[in-house]
Structure formats: C-alpha cells, structure tokens
Amino acid sequence: MAFLTDSLTLGRRLGSVDRVLLVFIGLFAVLALTVPDQAVRSLEFTGDALLFIAPFIAVSVLVAASAKASGFDRQIARAFAGGPWRAVFLAAAFGALSPFCSCGVIPLIAGLLAAGVPLAPVMAFWLASPLMDPEMFILMLPIFGTGFTVAKLIAAFAIGVVAGGATHLLSGTAMLADPLRSGIGGCGGCGAGTTLDSAPVVARFWRDSARRSVFVREGRSNAWFLGKWLALAFLLESLMIAYIPADLIGSALSGENWWSIPASVIFGVPAYLNGYAAIPTVHALIEMGMGPAAGLGFMIAGGATSIPAAMAVFALVRMPVFMLYVAWAFAGALVTAYSFHVVMLVLAG
C-alpha cells in the first residue's frame, strides 16, 4: 500500500514537471550514458544554435508582448481580417518582407490567432515570412545569382498566397475550426480573447501597471514556450547532423537523377535552415553536386518546416492545422523546385 501511495505521489510530481523539459533531460541523460562524446557535441550544438537564434526570438517575443500590452495586436488583426483574398495577399507580401525566421514568428502567429485573425491570412504570413526578407535577398544575390534569388522571392510570396487561398477555401470545414490547441492563448496560455475590437492603441503601455503586467507575462510565457521546444528540437537536430552528414546528402542528390528534387525536399523538411544559415549550407551542397533546383527545394522546405519550427507549431495548433501547414510547405517547395528546373531547361535550350 505504501509503495502504491509513493508511486502515485511520484506520478503527480512528474505530471507537474514540464514534459518537454523532461524529455530533453531524459534524452540527454541517455546520450551521456551511451555516447558521452556525442552528448558533449550535442550540448554544444544546442547552445550555439540557441545563441544564434536568440536575437531573432528576443525581437519577436518583445514585439509580440508589446503588441499585446499596447493593444496593437488587435489593429493588426483587424487589418488581416478584411476581405479574405485581400487579407491573404497582404499577409503573404508582409511575410515575404518581414525579418522573422520560422521559429521567431511563432509568438506573432499565436497572437494573431488568439486575436481572432482568420487562419487563411495567418497561414499565408506563416509560410512566407521565414523564406525571404530584404537582407536575405541582398546576401543571396552574390552567392546564388539573380535567377535563383528572384525565384526564391517569388516562391515566398506565391507559396503564401496559394496556401492562404487554399486554406480559405477549406475554412468552413470542421477540421480548421478553433486552430489553437486548448489552453493556448498568445503562445503562453494568457487567455486572450478572440473578439476583434477597435480599442485604441496605447503606445506608452509601460505607464499603466496592468499593461506592464501583460507585457511581462506575455514575454515570459512566449520566451519559455519557444526556448524549451527549440532546445529539444536543436538537440534532435544535432543527432541528425551527426549521423546524416551534409556531404552524404549532397552526393546522394547530385546529378540528374529523377529523384533528386523530391528527395531534396524530403531531406529539407526536417533540416533547420534558418534564414542566413541556409545560404552557406545550400551553397556548399550545390558545390558538392546538388542541382540548383534541388538546392532551391531543399532551402525552401528547410526554411518553412524545419524540426524546431515544426515542433513549435505542433505544440501551438491542433493536429489538422499542423498537417495542413506541413502539406502546404512540402507542396510549395516541390512545385517551386520543379518550376525552377523547367525554367532553367528552357533558358538553356
């Protein structure tokens, strides 16, 4: 009887511990016991990756928390909640020009959904945002050339528009009702409302104690939500890199094999190719023999549906919405790569 009581007590204590943190500690403990050298490398990789993305996450969390505290999120929501097609085009264009990566955009997405923005423009912004921004465009030009870079810019906008438009056509179905998971509000469970009102924006929200509390609570919950999921995701990615090296991917996808483009997209889906880190990575793969079209598909798939971003999305939205997000990203990368391949053949011939 005492053993049963102790077991129930232990179960309650474990249930109160954050499950993501528990999985991270457990996985690292297994690595430390079985392959200690890899455990050290994985820990270093995870720390370096978190440091690299920290500025992007900090900006997005601060923007999301400030928008919530000032009431600006409601105004963004109202702008995206106009005519559905206008909202989709606006969201895709804004996404292609915004400086947020696939992970850093998560708090903004959660805030928009919690504020009542329809899923269609949110999906358009969600997919377009991590694929291109002005600085990335400038950095890509001297490395990949005009054709490749412009193709990625067009793809970012087109994928957003098509995915947002298709989501709008499906918006009346039961599977897309209530996109956020139960208990998720603004990414941190703040319980934001879903009514789009016209309350004025309070730019100097820090003068109001209640709004300061909203800012602190929102920022803290968003940072913890992203931090724990990304730490686990980067730990998993370190294992992928250790046992699936980039040169193997490059050699496997080289040449004119029919499977090079679909395989590149499949390999790219879990790979973390966040923003500027994707530029030298994909360039190196192309130098190893990967075709430019396959490289473009790999870059787009990795930018939109990397393991860190996908895990954050999975924790944020219901399963049907998550599967739709992955499907649009996969299809967009595949169509873009094949389209770019056809254009290259036409220009070469």
C-alpha positions in Angstrom: 0.0 0.0 0.0 2.8 2.4 0.9 4.5 1.6 -2.4 1.3 2.4 -4.3 1.0 5.7 -2.4 4.6 6.6 -3.2 4.1 5.7 -6.8 1.0 7.9 -7.1 2.9 10.8 -5.4 5.8 10.4 -7.8 3.4 10.3 -10.7 1.7 13.6 -9.6 5.1 15.2 -9.2 6.3 14.1 -12.7 3.0 15.3 -14.1 3.6 18.8 -12.7 7.0 18.9 -14.4 7.1 20.4 -17.9 7.0 17.4 -20.2 9.2 19.0 -22.9 11.9 19.7 -20.3 11.6 16.2 -19.0 12.1 14.7 -22.5 15.1 17.0 -23.1 16.7 15.9 -19.8 15.9 12.2 -20.4 17.3 12.2 -24.0 20.5 14.0 -22.9 20.9 11.6 -20.0 20.6 8.6 -22.4 23.3 10.2 -24.7 25.6 10.9 -21.7 25.4 7.3 -20.6 25.7 5.6 -24.1 27.7 8.0 -26.2 29.3 10.7 -23.9 31.3 12.3 -26.7 28.2 12.9 -28.8 26.4 14.2 -25.7 29.0 16.9 -25.3 28.9 17.7 -29.0 25.1 17.8 -28.9 25.0 20.1 -25.9 27.5 22.5 -27.6 25.4 22.4 -30.8 22.2 23.1 -28.9 23.8 26.0 -27.0 25.4 27.5 -30.1 22.1 27.2 -32.1 20.1 28.8 -29.2 22.6 31.7 -29.1 22.4 32.2 -32.8 18.7 32.4 -32.9 18.3 34.2 -29.6 18.3 37.7 -31.1 15.5 36.8 -33.5 13.5 35.2 -30.8 14.1 38.1 -28.5 12.8 40.6 -31.1 9.8 38.5 -31.9 8.9 37.9 -28.3 9.3 41.6 -27.5 7.2 42.6 -30.5 4.5 40.1 -29.6 4.4 41.1 -25.9 4.4 44.8 -26.8 1.7 44.3 -29.3 -0.4 42.5 -26.7 0.2 45.1 -24.0 -0.4 48.1 -26.2 -3.4 46.7 -28.0 -1.7 46.9 -31.3 -2.3 43.2 -32.0 -6.0 44.0 -32.3 -5.2 46.5 -35.0 -3.0 44.0 -36.9 -5.8 41.5 -36.6 -8.3 44.0 -38.0 -6.1 44.7 -41.0 -5.8 41.0 -41.7 -9.5 40.4 -41.1 -10.8 42.3 -44.1 -11.8 40.7 -47.3 -10.3 37.2 -47.3 -8.4 37.4 -50.6 -7.1 40.9 -49.8 -6.0 39.7 -46.4 -4.2 36.7 -47.9 -2.3 38.8 -50.4 -1.4 41.4 -47.8 -0.3 38.8 -45.3 1.9 37.0 -48.0 3.5 40.3 -49.1 4.1 41.4 -45.5 5.5 37.9 -44.6 8.0 38.0 -47.5 9.3 41.4 -46.3 9.3 40.7 -42.6 12.6 39.8 -40.8 11.3 36.9 -38.8 12.6 33.4 -39.0 10.5 30.2 -39.0 10.8 29.9 -35.2 10.7 33.6 -34.2 7.4 34.2 -36.0 5.6 31.7 -33.7 4.6 34.2 -31.0 3.3 36.6 -33.6 1.2 33.8 -35.2 -0.2 32.8 -31.8 -1.1 36.4 -31.0 -2.9 36.8 -34.4 -4.9 33.6 -34.0 -5.8 34.4 -30.4 -6.9 37.9 -31.5 -9.3 36.4 -34.0 -7.5 36.7 -37.3 -8.8 34.1 -39.7 -6.5 31.1 -40.3 -6.1 31.8 -44.1 -4.1 35.1 -43.9 -2.2 33.7 -40.9 -1.2 30.7 -42.9 0.0 32.9 -45.8 2.1 35.0 -43.4 3.3 31.9 -41.6 4.8 30.3 -44.7 6.0 33.4 -46.5 7.8 35.0 -43.5 10.8 32.6 -43.0 11.5 32.2 -46.7 12.7 35.7 -47.6 13.4 39.2 -46.3 15.2 42.2 -47.8 18.6 41.5 -46.1 18.5 37.8 -47.1 17.8 38.8 -50.7 20.8 41.1 -50.7 23.0 38.4 -49.2 21.9 35.7 -51.6 22.5 37.8 -54.8 26.3 37.5 -55.0 26.3 33.8 -53.9 23.4 32.3 -56.0 22.9 34.9 -58.7 19.8 36.8 -59.8 17.8 33.9 -61.1 18.0 31.7 -58.0 17.4 34.6 -55.7 14.5 36.1 -57.5 13.0 32.6 -57.8 13.1 32.2 -54.0 11.5 35.7 -53.6 8.7 34.8 -56.0 8.3 31.4 -54.3 7.9 33.0 -50.8 5.1 35.2 -52.0 3.4 32.6 -54.2 3.5 29.8 -51.5 2.0 32.2 -49.0 -0.8 33.3 -51.4 -1.6 29.8 -52.6 -1.5 28.2 -49.2 -3.6 31.1 -47.7 -6.1 30.9 -50.5 -6.5 27.2 -50.3 -6.9 27.4 -46.5 -9.6 30.0 -47.0 -11.5 27.6 -49.3 -11.2 25.0 -46.6 -12.1 27.4 -43.7 -15.7 26.2 -43.5 -14.7 22.7 -42.6 -14.7 21.3 -39.1 -11.0 20.3 -39.2 -10.0 24.0 -39.3 -12.3 25.2 -36.5 -10.5 26.5 -33.4 -6.9 26.2 -34.8 -5.2 26.8 -31.4 -4.7 23.9 -29.0 -6.8 24.0 -25.9 -5.3 26.3 -23.3 -3.1 28.1 -25.8 -3.5 31.8 -26.0 -0.8 34.1 -27.4 1.5 31.1 -27.1 1.6 31.2 -23.4 -1.9 30.5 -22.3 -2.7 34.0 -21.4 -6.3 33.5 -22.3 -6.5 36.2 -24.9 -9.9 36.9 -26.3 -11.0 36.3 -29.8 -13.1 39.4 -30.5 -11.7 41.9 -33.0 -12.4 45.3 -31.4 -11.4 48.8 -32.3 -9.9 49.8 -28.9 -7.2 52.5 -29.3 -3.6 51.6 -29.2 -1.7 52.7 -26.1 1.8 53.2 -27.4 3.3 54.0 -23.9 1.8 51.0 -22.3 4.6 50.9 -19.6 2.9 53.8 -17.8 0.0 51.5 -17.0 0.7 48.9 -14.4 -1.9 46.5 -15.7 -0.4 46.7 -19.2 3.1 46.3 -17.8 1.9 43.1 -16.2 0.5 41.9 -19.5 3.8 42.7 -21.2 5.9 40.8 -18.6 3.5 37.8 -18.5 3.3 37.6 -22.3 7.0 38.0 -22.8 7.9 35.4 -20.2 5.5 32.8 -21.3 6.4 33.2 -25.0 10.1 33.0 -24.3 9.7 29.9 -22.2 7.4 28.3 -24.8 9.9 28.8 -27.6 13.0 28.2 -25.5 12.0 24.7 -24.3 10.7 23.5 -27.6 13.7 24.8 -29.6 16.2 23.4 -27.1 14.7 19.9 -27.6 14.5 20.4 -31.4 18.1 21.5 -31.7 19.2 18.5 -29.6 17.4 16.2 -32.0 18.9 18.1 -35.0 22.4 17.6 -33.6 21.8 13.9 -33.8 20.6 14.2 -37.4 23.8 16.1 -38.3 26.0 13.6 -36.5 24.5 10.5 -38.3 23.4 12.0 -41.6 26.3 14.3 -42.7 25.8 17.0 -45.3 28.2 15.6 -47.8 26.2 12.4 -47.9 23.1 14.4 -48.7 25.0 16.3 -51.4 26.3 13.2 -53.1 23.0 11.4 -52.8 21.2 14.3 -54.5 23.8 15.0 -57.2 23.4 14.6 -60.9 20.2 14.5 -63.0 18.5 11.6 -61.2 14.8 11.8 -61.3 14.6 11.5 -57.5 16.9 14.4 -56.7 14.2 17.1 -56.4 11.6 15.2 -54.4 14.4 13.7 -52.2 15.9 17.1 -51.6 12.5 18.4 -50.4 12.1 15.3 -48.1 15.6 15.8 -46.7 14.9 19.6 -46.3 11.7 19.3 -44.4 13.3 18.3 -41.0 16.6 20.2 -41.6 17.0 23.5 -39.8 17.9 26.1 -42.4 17.1 29.3 -40.6 17.4 32.4 -42.7 21.0 33.3 -43.2 22.4 30.0 -42.1 20.7 28.4 -45.1 22.8 30.5 -47.5 26.3 28.9 -46.9 24.7 25.5 -46.2 22.8 25.2 -49.5 25.7 26.8 -51.4 28.0 24.1 -50.1 25.6 21.4 -51.0 25.4 22.8 -54.6 29.2 22.9 -54.7 29.1 19.2 -53.7 27.0 18.4 -56.7 23.4 19.1 -55.7 21.4 20.6 -58.6 20.3 24.2 -58.3 16.6 23.3 -58.5 17.1 20.6 -55.8 19.0 23.1 -53.7 16.2 25.6 -54.0 13.6 23.0 -52.9 15.9 21.9 -50.0 16.2 25.6 -48.9 12.5 26.3 -49.1 11.5 23.1 -47.3 14.1 23.6 -44.6 13.1 27.2 -44.1 9.4 26.6 -43.6 9.2 23.2 -41.9 12.4 22.6 -40.0 12.3 20.4 -36.9 12.5 23.4 -34.5 9.7 25.3 -36.3 7.6 22.2 -36.8 7.8 21.2 -33.1 6.8 24.7 -32.0 3.9 24.7 -34.5 2.8 21.2 -33.3 2.7 22.5 -29.7 0.7 25.5 -30.7 -2.1 24.4 -33.1 -4.4 21.4 -33.4 -3.2 18.4 -35.5 -5.3 19.1 -38.6 -3.8 22.6 -38.8 -0.3 21.3 -38.3 -0.7 18.7 -41.0 -2.1 21.4 -43.4 0.9 23.6 -42.6 3.4 20.8 -43.4 1.5 19.8 -46.5 1.5 23.4 -48.0 5.1 23.8 -47.2 6.1 20.5 -48.8 3.9 21.1 -51.9 5.2 24.6 -52.2 8.9 23.5 -52.1 8.2 20.7 -54.6 6.4 22.9 -57.1 9.0 25.7 -56.8 11.9 23.3 -57.4 10.3 21.7 -60.5 9.2 25.1 -61.9 12.7 26.4 -61.5 14.1 23.3 -63.1 11.8 23.7 -66.1 12.7 27.4 -66.5 16.4 26.6 -66.4 15.9 23.9 -69.1 14.0 26.4 -71.3 16.6 29.1 -70.9 19.4 26.6 -71.5 17.8 25.2 -74.6 
